[in-house]
């Protein structure tokens, strides 16, 4: 809804441009004057829109919680190819460990809500920045292939899981793809006790996305737009949020109940992700096929999807669920988009705590 100031600016701009349209043969100086006035009013209206947008985010009750991410105990991890990864640890060292892997263009701060809730429940939480994201270094050899993200997860599990203890792992989007990639080539039950796959797919990402409501005859155009305009786009993104960038991100990544601060929180991560990392990883995801890895994920697993997820629609989650050897639950959350750890943190937290409780009595191997 527009504020009164924005409504007034809109009315003034409309009046000026209507006056200009009625001037069929104006004097050149008169026309220049009205064009200048119309442009000035339009710029003022845009400025008011930006001001209203910024104030709306600042007034959102969620803004303060998202601005004060809890700081964990830092830990540096080296992946198999030498890439340095940044991890942080929360909670007591003798508690059950839950490892969190964020998604494409995000950072470990994406898990802010979930980290707080898990820590209050007494868990030891480990979250890390994927290669090229957040405080982790760029890939040492420029390699952002999906198998490298599986190796990164293995390095984090090795460095951050106490000896003779196994972790519960949870991944959002690319983080869940990292879990599947890791499972394809590692002894799963030696290292983890359970897994949660959130808002993800393991193949056919472009074929099934719902970003553009195009008919089947336009699939080639949809693929080209997805690759060049979204996944593989190396164009730097504007660092300042605007009503237009906010609307685009909300449409693409969130469900209808997301708050302004939640959308802006993700937008800040998105625009600070290096463009080459964003594009290289996006292209790697577009070519990925990890369906063969799912039968190797033999531990108890929960799959969570958003009913309004346009990036990885519930069709992906249902296919993943059918291929898992030990599916404990498939949850499709109504009115949630691609960002369930932000949009439904209580549901995600309880799912992870449930997995930890289900497997707590198992003897570590």
Residue, then its C-alpha position, 0 to 999 in steps of 0.5 A: x500500500x502506498x503512503x500518503x506522500x507517495x500517492x501525492x507524488x504519483x498524482x502530481x507526476x500523472x498530472x504533469x504528464x497528462x498536461x504534456x500529452x494534451x499539448x499537441x503543438x506546444x512552443x519548444x521552450x514550453x514543452x522543455x519546461x513541462x518535460x523538465x517538471x515532469x522528470x523532476x516530479x517523477x524522480x521525486x516520486x521514485x525517491x519517495x518510493x525508495x524512502x517508504x521501502x527502506x522505512x518499511x524494512x526498518x519497521x519490520x519486527x524481524x529486522x532486528x533479529x536478522x541484523x544481530x546474527x549470533x557469532x559462533x566460535x570460528x574455525x578454519x577448514x581446508x577442503x581436499x583441493x586446498x580451498x579454505x572454508x570458514x565455519x562457526x560453532x555454537x553450543x556445548x562441545x559435548x552436545x549432539x552436533x547438527x551441521x548446516x550447509x546453506x544454499x546458492x548465493x547465501x552465507x552461513x548467516x542464512x541460518x540465523x533463526x535456526x541457529x538460535x533455536x537449536x542452540x536454545x534446545x541445547x544442540x551443538x551447531x556447526x554452520x559454514x560458508x560454501x566455497x566462494x561464499x561469505x567468509x570462505x575463500x574462492x575455489x583454489x583452482x576456480x573449480x565450482x563443480x558440484x562434487x567439490x561442494x561434497x568434498x567441502x562438506x566432508x572436510x567440515x565433518x572431519x574437522x568439526x565433528x568430535x571424534x567417534x561422534x556422528x552429526x545430523x546434517x541439513x542442507x538448503x538448496x545447494x547445501x542439500x545438493x552438497x549432501x547428495x554429492x558427498x553421499x555419492x562417494x563417501x561412507x555415509x553411516x560412518x560420518x552422519x546419523x541423519x540428514x535433512x534436505x530442504x528446498x532442493x533438487x538433484x537434477x532437471x532444475x531448469x526443466x522444472x522451475x516455475x519462474x516464467x509461466x511459459x507454455x511448453x512451446x516456449x521451453x527453449x526460451x525459458x531455458x535460455x532466460x534461466x541460463x543467461x538471465x538467472x543461473x549463469x548471469x555474471x552481471x554485478x548486482x546493485x548493492x542498494x535495495x530498491x522496490x523493484x529488486x525487492x519485488x523481483x526477489x520476493x517473487x522468485x524466492x519467497x512465499x506470500x507470507x515472507x516479511x520485508x526484512x526477511x526478503x531484504x536479508x536474503x537480498x543483501x547476501x545475494x548482491x554481495x556474492x561475487x558475480x563469477x561465483x554466482x554464475x559458475x555455481x549456477x551453471x554447475x547446478x544447471x548441468x547437475x544430475x545426482x539422482x544416483x546418489x540418493x540411494x546411498x543416503x541410507x540414514x534417516x532423512x527428512x525432506x522439506x519443500x515449499x508449496x510456493x517454491x518457484x526455484x525447486x518446486x515440490x515435484x523435486x522433493x517428491x521425486x527425492x523422497x521416493x528414492x531415499x532408502x530411509x525417508x522419515x517424512x516429506x513435508x510440503x509447507x503451504x504458502x512457503x517459498x524457496x526459503x523455508x529456514x527463513x519463512x518457517x524456522x520453527x518447522x525446520x528447527x523441530x524437524x532437525x531436533x526430531x532427527x537428532x532425537x530419533x537417532x540419539x540412541x544409536x551407537x557411533x561407529 
